[in-house]
Amino acid sequence: MSETRSITTEKDFEHPIDAVWRAMTDSEWLAVWFFPNDIRPVEGHSFTIWSRPIERWDGEFQCKVLEVVPNEKLSFRWKGGHEELKGFGHFMDVTVTWTISPLPNGGTHLLFVQEGIDADPAADALYDIMLKGADSVLRSLAKRIPDLLEHEA
């Protein structure tokens, strides 16, 4: 079995847990700050995340919900890639876990962990993309959640 790497990112939001939970688990809300998808927060649910196609890869990630603890935790497996996708490390098979907890001010702390990124140098580009992406998606969530709440997307 090959060695793997993980990425951990955290962010505090001024918004309550139920709003952050909805942004993580509602397909329409998630598409606004993450990627288009057909997620449902049901353990065992298989879903797709659509990204942009690259080289011979169609841009589709095949996912499966692994664990759901309402208003606390969502974990899913995220797989995609293509054998000719060199800059991405060919394939990825990562477990994503979003854990949220209340803050004393009524806001929400979000812990974003990505596990299982291959430690092989061929996957360095994937690791770098996922590292930058983790910060980027949490910034995007922080920016977009007020609009989601205001417009009840």
Disulfide bonds with the S-S distance in Angstrom:
none
